[in-house]
Every structure is written in C-alpha cells, then in structure tokens.
C-alpha cells in the first residue's frame, strides 16, 4: 500500500512523528504533501525512471519528498548527510539526478550546489541558497491530488566498493501501480509489522535499513517515530512515550544502552515493545544475550544488503537454539561455494551466494563490479562478498567479511577510498587502511603510512595527515589514529598484503591470535 490508501482509511492518524519535538504529520497530510512533490516533479518534466536525490538530516520533510518520488515511478537516491561536498556531488552526478532536495541545515549544502552542474532542479528546505528554489514555495502551489499515472518507483542507494568511488545499486522498476506495493517493502515481513505498528527509528534516514524499514512501516499503515539522532537514554524514553511496538538497531546501539546506569535502564516502561530488529554488523553473542535478558526474547536478526539479492532471518527462539547464526534464507536460496564456484556441503566455509529466479540488481555504471558479485557459473546467484557456512539445519553463520571492509558502529567503511585520499598528501609514500578493535564501535579506522623522503614519523606529521583527512573525507571515514612503517608489505606484483598488518593489531587484543 501507499499513503493514498491509508489517507482514506485513517486520515487523521499520525503517519510520522518527530520524537524530539512531538511534531506530527497525519496520513492526510503525508498523502497531500507527497502528491505535491509528485506534481512538482511532473511539472518539471521528470518522468518514470528518472533519478532524484535527497541530501538531508532526519527531518519530517524527508517522508513526503521520498514518497513523492516513489509514487512517480522514479528512483530516489538518499545521500549520506556526512559526506563532503565533493563526495556528495559525485553521487548526484553519477546517478544522473535531475533534481535534488537538500537541507540548508547541512553545512555542505551550499558548496554541493556549486559542484552539480548537470542537476538542473535544486530545492532547499530552510534558509534560501543562491541558485536554488525554496522547497516550501515550490510545492505550495502544486495540486494535492495524485498525478494521473502513479507507478512504483524504487531506491538507488550507493554502497562503497573495495576500490574506487561508491556505486549505485540499481534494480529494474516493476511498471506496476504504486498501490501494488514497492519493491522489497511488502515482502519479507516476519516481524509482525502491520497497521497497528508504532515503529521507532533511531538511525539516519539516508541509510538503506532505516529508510527501508520506515518505508515498510508506512506502506503497511504503521506509524513511524523518527529520532533525529541516536541517544541511548532517549531511545528508552521514546519507546515508553510513544508506546513503540517495533524498532531497528545496530549492535553499537545495544552496547551504549547496556552501559547506562542500572536505575536508568530500569526506569522506563518497555512493555509495548514487541520486536527489536538488528543487523548491519556482527553482534557479539554476549551483547545479544544481555539484551534478551533485559528486553526479553524479542530480538530478531537479519543478514542482507542494499542489493536486496537475498536475506536470512532468525527469531529469538531460533537464535537461542543456534547462537551466533544470522538465520535461514527466506524468499531465496542459499549456497556456499569455494573460489571456483563449486558448492560446498554443510559445515564447510566458503563464499555466501543467494539464488533468485534472475539476477535482481546491477551496480550502476560498473559492469565489472556487477560481474564480480555474480557466481562464475550461475548468473542468478549473487554474493555480498561475505564468507560463512551453513549447518545441517540450514542456518547461516558468517565467519569473515568483505575483503578488509571496516564496520564501525554499523556503518560500512571501505579502506580504498581513504587510501586514495591519503596517498595524495606529499608526505605519503604508501598507505594501508584497515579496521582495528574498538570497544564501543566494534572497529575503528587505522592508517599505517610509509613516509616519503624528508618527512619524520612523529606526532606533528600524524596530526598534519589527520587534518588533511578531515578536509578530504566524511568525518566517519577519517582515521582515528595513524602509525608509521618503514615499508608496507607489498608482493612483487604490487598487491598490498594487508592481512599481515591487520593481524598485528588484532593479535594485541586477542592473545589467542598471537
């Protein structure tokens, strides 16, 4: 379903709520506001299959803008609000977005607008910016009626690769009316979400999972309670205040909530909470056990990617029987294969592939990357690059991650992009970036630098490199620390043998690896 349906069923019921302020947008308001966005896009000459970007903080306006795009048969690209202007501009340009909706609250917005010459339609929420149209004025004169041909759109979100710039993940549009459902929204719902759901979203809306779960909750007629940013105690407060029934988290959030004082943790009524969903990063068994002891057996875990090429899910009872598993495949088949593509028996570790009737996605403008994610024999088997095994009951256990990918606080960070930025500094002869243990975030970004001649391996040099990184990269990609090496371990072919470096740091934290 979509806002047009629920606006007729329960027009005055809240659709979305800003948790901090209590500001609400009911179903009639969401339906009419998203219709105005759709009318605006149509008036500008955009049509089915066109691309539109959103660059905003968590804001109630995110929802009518996104739904206006999705009910126009277009692709919506949600851009990470922490990207630098250059990083965000690359995504706008690469996606061939014909329009962008951006927030004046973000410091990068003005600089971004100067770097997207191929995007002619620019709308700003908040303070006026030269060369942009005011969003409120642009939509105020538009009809609140739906456009004549409401076809289902989809997302094209960007996921960084292990090399080079991030790539958009694109799927074919269904060509169906939006009332038939959005791709990936009205399926895979083992969590009991329905029209009575109150879904607490503590995470940034630009991320695939929060955006997807918010969209799913709304499509099913539930109410979304949006947090502007995660806060451990406020999360508990909002569960009680808004009687949240469902929520979605990453393990770092669990860790921070568990570290609250006992009287704070026990000071809120969480009895409405029926289902806490988590994913995005491995959750330590001990953390999950502590959360279940606190919240009860309501934790559901899934393994999937923005690619939506397959999914595993595990409920609380099954997890207690199979601790450490990320579940069994639903609406797809699971295969574990060796490097040559031969399928392996249960218990043996290999590359994890999902099978669909046909390959369901491609990496925009990156056929080589699309092919590298595809099984060497079966075109409809694709992988997210993770390694694992299945047990005799078909439960998947992940044992490694994509090559050298860093998962920090549930966010995927790819070293190559950071290395590519640092190597441009005149002091850097060579550089390796990888994840090292972090008690709160799981991993943090570490850089090891081989210096060029004339530079000294001291604190001043490290500080200079860190300052340079902050100018070139989004804040969450900036190394937390920089070490120096006389020579990085490269093979004769030029390939960096990064595992030798990474193991040194992980061994310091785990004596068993020494």
Secondary structure, DSSP 8 states (H G I E B T S, - for coil): --HHHHHHH-TTSEEEEETTT--EEEHHHHHHHHHHHHHHHHHTT--TT-EEEEE--S-THHHHHHHHHHTTT-EEEE--TTS-HHHHHHHHHHTTEEEEEEETTSTTHHHHHTT-TT--EEEEESS--TT-EEHHHHHHTS-SS--S--B--EE--EE--SSSS-EEEE-----SBGGG--TTTSS--TT---TT-EEEE-S-TTSHHHHHHHHHHHHTT-EEEE-SS--HHHHHHHHHHTT--EEEE-HHHHHHHHTS-HHHHTTS--TT--EEEE-SS---HHHHHHHHHHH-S-EEEEEE-TT-S-EEEE-HHHHHHSTT--BEESSSEEEEE-TT--B--TT--EEEEEE-SS---EETT-HHHHHHTB-SS-TTEEEEEEEEEE-TT--EEEEE-STT-EEETTEEE-HHHHHHHHTTSTTEEEEEEEEEEETTTEEEEEEEEEE-TT---SHHHHHHHHHHHHHHS-GGGS-SEEEE-SS--B-TTS-B-HHHHHHHHHHHH-GGG-
